[in-house]
Amino acid sequence: MAPENGAVIAAIHAATGRMPEVIGKPEAPLFRSARRLLNRLHPGLNADFAALCMVGDNLDTDILGAKRLGICTILMMTGIACGPDATADRRADIVAEDYAGLTRRLFSC
């Protein structure tokens, strides 16, 4: 794994003495902005967080951020998540091994 944003945040904090405001996943501003954009692009939709679903492959960013806001979550096991990760505290609502599995799961009703 390569260093992620935590290293950049630490460097900014060390250089300035101030913590930067984080707006990316898993922080709420990114999810709120995405919802506003969705509602603006589809007038009349007026979707709230309970009507949305986040598809992601990272429990610490995609899934955690969405769960904090009450958004349904789908964990794709095609990224950095591994088998034991799917049973972590941040458990996703749906876990799919790959896109074919997700399609079968979503359209089996």
Secondary structure, DSSP 8 states (H G I E B T S, - for coil): ----HHHHHHHHHHHHSS-----STTSHHHHHHHHHHHHHHSTT----GGG-EEEES-IIIIIHHHHHTT-EEEEETTSS--GGGGGSTT--SEEESSHHHHHHHHT--
